Amino acid sequence: MRKIDSIIVHCSATKAGLDFNASDIDRWHRERGFDGIGYHYVIRLNGMLEKGRDIALVGAHCKGWNERSIGICYIGGLAADGNPADTRTTAQKRVLYQLIMDLQKEYDILQVLGHRDTSPDMNGNGVIEPYEYIKYCPCFDVKEFMKSGRELLFILLINLAIPLLSSCQSTKKIISDSHITQEDSVSTVIRGKNMVNKKTASEEMSTLITELKEETTILLPVNDSLMMKQGIIIRNVTQRIQEKETKGFNSETLAKEDFLSGQYKVKVRKEEEAKKETASVKLRNGWWNLCRILCIIIISFACYIRFRRKKRT
């Protein structure tokens, strides 16, 4: 396997709204004397990702960089009048970002460039300026695109966490009152059993959160569909929490029926009703803990990426 340290983004230099595929580009490149398509991936207007040349093979997309890079081409790059323009659709932007993150993770790549960023630095100031571009391809700033994608992810997570925090703060009194009612309504034997059940539930919640952290750590650099995957993980963990709480309610009810009789049964029923009313509150608290963990991991990952880039520079 060849050594890969860069990803280079291209456009097909076709007008906005005209869709083409990898087979079309393969034909164009063969007509120019290439040994098949020069790009490794092609992203169509609807976001469909098509494979081009095998990654194990040297590409034919950027002179001087082919041996060490992976070439990605999105369809478009020209306005209706034929001038360079960022014509990417929303679907293309999403798939492009996800693909780059996947490749960075798989091949440990730090450098992501646009074709124009490989132009020679004629004034030697360390910055490739517009007048130095050999080509305008891919017609947008790739570095800014990747930066804005990470910032957008962080903002979305913060927006998710803020309403959950407010909900948790507004329900503290309800939890406290419910706890007093429960303690007054059970016998000493049942109270001891409840303490064991609560300890078990706490251990189960800790296990769920640990699993979520492990899944999220794997998820962050990969991004097959970042926000969708996070939603699926949170939903799955929430469902498991609800199942465990429901199971706890049922087992606790059976135990109380065995211990209590007469007037205690009435109190137990009231206790169960109070606990069910606070179940949603506990669930929101669990959501807040999960979101806080996600935010911490996101910030840590962003700092790690910046550190590695500075170190590489």
Residue pairs with C-beta under 8 A, 6 or more apart in sequence:
1 56
2 56
2 58
2 67
2 68
3 68
4 55
4 68
4 69
4 70
4 107
4 109
5 68
5 69
5 109
5 110
5 111
6 65
6 68
6 69
6 70
6 109
6 111
6 112
6 113
7 69
7 70
7 72
7 100
7 103
7 104
7 109
7 111
7 112
7 113
8 61
8 62
8 65
8 69
8 70
8 71
8 72
8 113
8 114
8 115
8 118
9 72
9 73
9 74
9 96
9 100
9 112
9 113
9 114
9 115
9 138
9 142
10 39
10 61
10 62
10 71
10 72
10 73
10 74
10 114
10 115
10 137
10 138
11 73
11 74
11 75
11 76
11 77
11 78
11 87
11 115
11 137
11 138
11 139
12 20
12 25
12 42
12 73
12 74
12 75
12 76
12 77
13 77
13 78
13 137
14 20
14 75
14 76
14 77
14 78
15 76
15 78
15 79
15 80
15 82
15 87
16 76
16 78
16 79
16 80
16 85
16 87
17 45
17 80
17 87
18 75
18 76
19 44
19 45
19 46
19 75
20 44
20 75
21 42
21 44
21 50
21 75
22 37
22 39
22 42
22 50
22 51
22 52
25 37
25 39
25 42
25 52
25 73
26 36
26 37
26 52
29 36
29 37
29 38
29 60
30 36
34 60
35 60
36 53
37 52
37 53
38 52
38 53
38 59
38 60
38 61
38 71
39 52
39 53
39 59
39 61
39 71
39 72
39 73
40 51
40 52
40 53
40 54
40 55
40 59
40 70
40 71
40 72
41 49
41 50
41 51
41 52
41 70
41 71
41 72
41 73
41 99
42 49
42 50
42 51
42 52
42 72
42 73
42 74
42 75
43 49
43 50
43 72
43 73
43 74
43 75
43 92
43 95
43 96
43 99
44 50
44 75
44 92
45 75
45 76
45 89
45 91
45 92
46 89
46 91
47 89
47 91
47 92
47 94
47 95
48 95
49 95
49 99
52 71
52 73
53 59
53 60
53 71
55 70
58 66
58 67
59 66
59 69
59 70
59 71
60 66
61 69
61 71
61 73
61 115
62 69
62 71
62 115
62 118
64 118
65 118
70 103
70 107
70 109
72 96
72 99
72 100
74 88
74 92
74 96
74 138
75 92
76 87
76 88
76 89
76 92
77 84
77 85
77 87
77 137
77 138
77 139
78 84
78 85
78 87
78 139
79 85
79 87
84 136
84 137
84 139
85 139
86 139
86 140
87 139
88 96
88 140
93 145
96 145
97 145
97 146
97 149
97 223
98 223
98 224
98 225
98 226
100 112
100 146
101 221
101 222
101 223
101 226
102 222
102 223
102 224
103 109
104 110
104 112
104 221
105 221
105 222
110 308
110 309
110 312
111 312
112 142
112 143
112 146
113 142
113 143
114 137
114 138
114 140
114 141
114 142
115 135
115 137
115 138
116 128
116 133
116 134
116 135
116 136
116 137
116 138
117 128
117 142
117 143
118 128
119 128
119 132
119 133
119 134
119 135
120 132
120 134
121 127
121 128
121 132
122 132
123 129
123 132
150 302
150 305
153 226
153 227
153 298
154 295
154 298
154 299
154 302
156 227
157 291
157 294
157 295
157 298
158 295
160 291
161 288
161 291
161 292
161 295
164 284
164 287
164 288
164 291
165 288
167 284
167 288
168 284
168 285
168 288
171 281
171 284
174 277
174 278
174 281
175 278
175 281
175 282
178 274
178 275
178 277
178 278
181 270
181 271
181 274
182 194
182 271
182 274
182 275
183 191
185 267
185 268
185 270
185 271
186 194
186 256
186 267
186 268
186 271
187 259
187 260
187 264
189 259
190 255
190 256
190 259
190 260
190 268
193 252
193 255
194 252
197 248
197 251
197 252
200 248
201 244
201 245
201 248
204 244
205 241
205 286
208 237
208 240
208 241
209 289
209 290
209 293
211 237
212 233
212 234
212 237
212 290
212 293
213 293
213 297
215 233
216 230
216 233
216 293
216 294
216 297
217 297
219 226
219 229
219 230
219 233
220 226
220 297
220 298
220 301
221 301
223 229
230 294
234 287
234 290
237 290
238 283
238 286
238 287
241 283
241 286
242 283
245 279
245 282
245 283
249 272
249 275
249 276
249 279
253 268
253 272
256 264
256 265
256 268
257 265
257 268
260 267
260 268
